[in-house]
Amino acid sequence: MTNKNIWIINEYAGSPYHGMEFRHYYLGKELVKSGHKVTIISSSYSHLFKHLPKQGRENIDGVNYLWLKTFNYGNSHDKRRVLKWFLFTFKCFFLPFMLKKPNVIIVSPMAPFPILPAWILSKIYRAKLIYEVKDIWPLSIIELGGHSPAHPLIRLMSWCERLALTKSDTIVSNLQNYGEHIKDLGLKRDFEWISNGVDIDELSQIEPLPKEIQMQVPNDKFIVGYTGTIGVANALDSFLEASKYIDSDEIVFVVVGCGQEKERLMKLYKNSKNIIFIDSIAKKQVQSMLGLFDVCYIGLQKEKLFKYGVSPNKLFDYMFAEKPIVYAIDSGKSNIVQIANCGISVEAENPQAIADGIMTLYKMSDDERAKMGQNGKEYVMEHFRYDKLAKAYEKLF
């Protein structure tokens, strides 16, 4: 295969130095190792970034970044965020003045507006156009945000989504059942499933936890832990409510991270002796934290949207850490935890079911839990390493 010049257009693409999202950094780094030139076109502001980049060009671990200047809109609910979508899309029309001719254009937006400049530029350059779906918009904001399908902005998003699904050369999604959504739209298109995964280079640089954090986790208890964003979608209400259905002082719930729901949950469970909240930690310290857990929890709200599949990064971190998992997500067909036999699947947002799942794992022998954890590690190493995921992408070029 000849080396390609690849553009990845994703206004939320970040890096380990700036903050989420990391998917395209990991894929880009592996594609560069294979001899391709990769430029990620992202925005100078995202509510997901911890450290804001400067406008212009930057090379991060071999991957070129072009940070298009946009404005700070505050948090994810700020209405100015919509204006930022349109500004970023408009600036993408001028990429020919800033970058060399691409062979491949991957456009991976949330709001699907950037498909318009990406499609036009792919025609001008005769470049392969790949449309990648990580979140199904506008369906996500219709079902989760309660917005009407008849709203003009939603109708415009729907038009852009159909443009993307009909005009792209290839469709990619990290959602295993995304093909069902394409069918639901009345379209006949195949898609390629390329999941999220783990970056082996990063996981070889694990950092220890500071002692003051490590000491917050009891070493003489059975720890059921969660790491990540503490948001509404993560269904941590149900997870913590499950503690009331467990009649054992030996089981402790640990929640590590930050987010809009943290303050409310801390107030709600401030008198609970078996619930511990810990502030967010560095990404390189996550595996050290997971090493203190006996079982890991992952959950999402019970929404029809998730029948098309999910690909949460923390799931692969849990599997790599060799920890059995309580998986409380209604994600349609057989999920990865079931396929890999690395945990227990329970009904989403059902505290009793979550508690039952935790007790099932608690009553297992150490060897049985260790075998589940080993299953997860072996499965993620076989199927979800970013070097292998990048190879799957290369086949599409």
Backbone hydrogen bonds, N-H to C=O, Kabsch-Sander energy under -0.5 kcal/mol:
donor,donor_aa,acceptor,acceptor_aa,energy
6,I,4,K,-0.7
6,I,37,K,-3.4
7,W,104,V,-2.6
8,I,39,T,-2.7
9,I,7,W,-0.5
9,I,106,I,-3.4
10,N,8,I,-0.8
10,N,41,I,-2.3
13,A,10,N,-2.0
14,G,21,E,-2.7
15,S,19,G,-1.1
18,H,15,S,-1.1
19,G,15,S,-3.3
20,M,48,L,-0.7
25,Y,22,F,-0.5
26,Y,22,F,-2.4
27,L,23,R,-2.5
28,G,24,H,-2.5
29,K,25,Y,-2.5
30,E,26,Y,-1.7
31,L,27,L,-2.4
32,V,28,G,-2.3
33,K,29,K,-1.6
34,S,30,E,-1.1
35,G,32,V,-2.0
36,H,31,L,-2.0
37,K,4,K,-2.7
38,V,36,H,-0.5
39,T,6,I,-2.6
40,I,64,N,-3.1
41,I,8,I,-3.2
41,I,39,T,-0.6
42,S,40,I,-0.7
42,S,66,L,-2.1
43,S,11,E,-1.0
44,S,68,L,-2.3
49,F,46,S,-1.4
50,K,18,H,-3.3
51,H,18,H,-2.1
56,G,67,W,-2.3
58,E,65,Y,-2.0
60,I,58,E,-0.6
60,I,63,V,-3.0
61,D,59,N,-0.6
63,V,60,I,-2.0
64,N,38,V,-2.1
64,N,62,G,-0.5
65,Y,58,E,-3.2
66,L,40,I,-2.7
67,W,56,G,-3.1
68,L,42,S,-3.2
68,L,66,L,-0.9
73,Y,71,F,-0.5
78,D,75,N,-1.6
81,R,78,D,-1.9
82,V,79,K,-1.3
83,L,79,K,-0.6
84,K,80,R,-1.8
85,W,81,R,-1.6
86,F,82,V,-1.6
87,L,83,L,-2.3
88,F,84,K,-2.6
89,T,85,W,-2.2
90,F,86,F,-2.5
91,K,87,L,-2.2
92,C,88,F,-1.4
93,F,89,T,-0.6
93,F,90,F,-1.2
94,F,91,K,-1.5
95,L,92,C,-1.4
97,F,94,F,-1.6
98,M,95,L,-2.1
99,L,95,L,-2.2
103,N,5,N,-2.9
104,V,5,N,-1.7
105,I,128,K,-3.2
106,I,7,W,-3.3
106,I,104,V,-0.5
107,V,105,I,-0.6
107,V,130,I,-2.6
108,S,9,I,-3.0
108,S,106,I,-0.5
115,I,112,P,-1.6
116,L,113,F,-1.9
118,A,114,P,-2.0
119,W,115,I,-2.8
120,I,116,L,-2.1
121,L,117,P,-2.8
122,S,118,A,-2.1
123,K,119,W,-1.6
124,I,120,I,-2.1
125,Y,121,L,-2.6
126,R,122,S,-0.9
127,A,122,S,-1.8
128,K,103,N,-2.6
130,I,105,I,-2.9
130,I,128,K,-0.6
131,Y,129,L,-0.5
131,Y,170,T,-2.5
132,E,107,V,-2.4
132,E,130,I,-0.6
133,V,172,V,-2.7
134,K,132,E,-0.6
137,W,135,D,-1.3
140,S,136,I,-3.1
142,I,138,P,-1.5
143,E,139,L,-2.8
144,L,140,S,-2.8
145,G,140,S,-0.6
146,G,142,I,-0.6
147,H,141,I,-1.8
151,H,148,S,-1.6
155,R,151,H,-2.7
156,L,152,P,-2.0
157,M,153,L,-2.2
158,S,154,I,-2.6
159,W,155,R,-2.0
160,C,156,L,-2.2
161,E,157,M,-2.7
162,R,158,S,-2.3
163,L,159,W,-2.1
164,A,160,C,-2.5
165,L,161,E,-2.5
166,T,162,R,-1.6
167,K,163,L,-2.5
168,S,164,A,-1.6
169,D,129,L,-1.7
170,T,129,L,-1.7
172,V,131,Y,-2.7
173,S,192,E,-2.3
174,N,133,V,-1.4
176,Q,174,N,-0.6
177,N,308,Y,-1.6
178,Y,175,L,-1.7
180,E,177,N,-1.9
181,H,177,N,-0.6
181,H,178,Y,-0.8
182,I,178,Y,-1.7
183,K,179,G,-2.1
184,D,180,E,-2.2
185,L,181,H,-1.4
186,G,183,K,-2.0
187,L,182,I,-2.0
189,R,187,L,-0.7
192,E,171,I,-2.6
194,I,173,S,-2.0
194,I,192,E,-0.8
198,V,384,F,-2.6
200,I,198,V,-0.7
203,L,199,D,-2.2
204,S,200,I,-0.9
204,S,201,D,-0.6
205,Q,202,E,-1.7
207,E,284,K,-2.9
213,I,210,P,-1.0
214,Q,210,P,-2.5
215,M,211,K,-2.4
216,Q,213,I,-1.5
217,V,214,Q,-1.3
222,F,250,E,-3.6
223,I,221,K,-0.8
224,V,222,F,-0.5
224,V,252,V,-2.9
225,G,223,I,-0.6
225,G,295,V,-2.8
226,Y,254,V,-2.2
228,G,256,V,-2.0
230,I,258,C,-2.2
231,G,229,T,-1.0
234,N,231,G,-0.8
235,A,232,V,-1.6
236,L,231,G,-0.6
239,F,235,A,-1.2
240,L,236,L,-2.7
241,E,237,D,-2.4
242,A,238,S,-1.3
243,S,240,L,-1.1
244,K,241,E,-1.6
245,Y,242,A,-1.6
246,I,243,S,-1.1
247,D,245,Y,-0.6
248,S,246,I,-1.1
251,I,248,S,-0.7
252,V,222,F,-2.6
252,V,250,E,-0.5
253,F,274,N,-3.3
254,V,224,V,-2.4
255,V,276,I,-2.8
256,V,226,Y,-3.0
256,V,254,V,-0.5
257,G,255,V,-0.5
257,G,278,I,-2.3
261,E,230,I,-2.4
262,K,230,I,-0.5
262,K,259,G,-1.5
265,L,261,E,-2.4
266,M,262,K,-2.6
267,K,263,E,-1.9
268,L,264,R,-2.2
269,Y,265,L,-2.1
270,K,267,K,-0.9
272,S,269,Y,-1.7
273,K,271,N,-0.6
275,I,272,S,-0.9
276,I,253,F,-2.9
278,I,255,V,-2.8
285,Q,282,A,-2.0
286,V,283,K,-1.2
289,M,285,Q,-2.0
290,L,286,V,-2.8
291,G,287,Q,-1.5
292,L,289,M,-1.9
293,F,290,L,-1.4
294,D,223,I,-2.6
295,V,223,I,-2.0
296,C,324,P,-2.4
297,Y,225,G,-2.8
298,I,326,V,-2.3
300,L,328,A,-1.7
301,Q,233,A,-1.6
303,E,301,Q,-1.4
306,F,303,E,-1.3
307,K,304,K,-2.0
308,Y,305,L,-1.5
309,G,306,F,-1.7
315,L,312,P,-1.0
316,F,312,P,-0.8
316,F,313,N,-0.6
317,D,313,N,-1.6
318,Y,314,K,-2.7
319,M,315,L,-2.2
320,F,316,F,-2.3
321,A,317,D,-1.7
322,E,319,M,-1.5
323,K,318,Y,-1.5
325,I,342,C,-1.5
326,V,296,C,-3.0
327,Y,325,I,-0.7
327,Y,344,I,-2.9
328,A,298,I,-3.1
328,A,326,V,-0.7
329,I,327,Y,-0.6
331,S,329,I,-1.4
339,I,335,N,-2.5
340,A,336,I,-3.0
341,N,337,V,-0.8
342,C,337,V,-1.8
344,I,325,I,-2.9
346,V,327,Y,-2.5
350,N,347,E,-1.0
354,I,350,N,-2.5
355,A,351,P,-2.7
356,D,352,Q,-2.5
357,G,353,A,-2.2
358,I,354,I,-2.3
359,M,355,A,-2.6
360,T,356,D,-2.2
361,L,357,G,-1.8
362,Y,358,I,-2.5
363,K,359,M,-2.2
364,M,360,T,-0.5
364,M,361,L,-0.7
369,R,365,S,-2.2
370,A,366,D,-2.4
371,K,367,D,-2.2
372,M,368,E,-1.8
373,G,369,R,-2.4
374,Q,370,A,-2.5
375,N,371,K,-2.3
376,G,372,M,-2.0
377,K,373,G,-2.1
378,E,374,Q,-2.6
379,Y,375,N,-2.2
380,V,376,G,-2.4
381,M,377,K,-2.0
382,E,378,E,-1.5
383,H,379,Y,-2.2
384,F,380,V,-2.0
386,Y,198,V,-2.5
388,K,385,R,-0.7
389,L,385,R,-2.3
390,A,386,Y,-2.4
391,K,387,D,-1.1
392,A,388,K,-1.6
393,Y,389,L,-1.6
394,E,390,A,-2.4
395,K,391,K,-1.4
396,L,393,Y,-1.9
397,F,394,E,-1.6
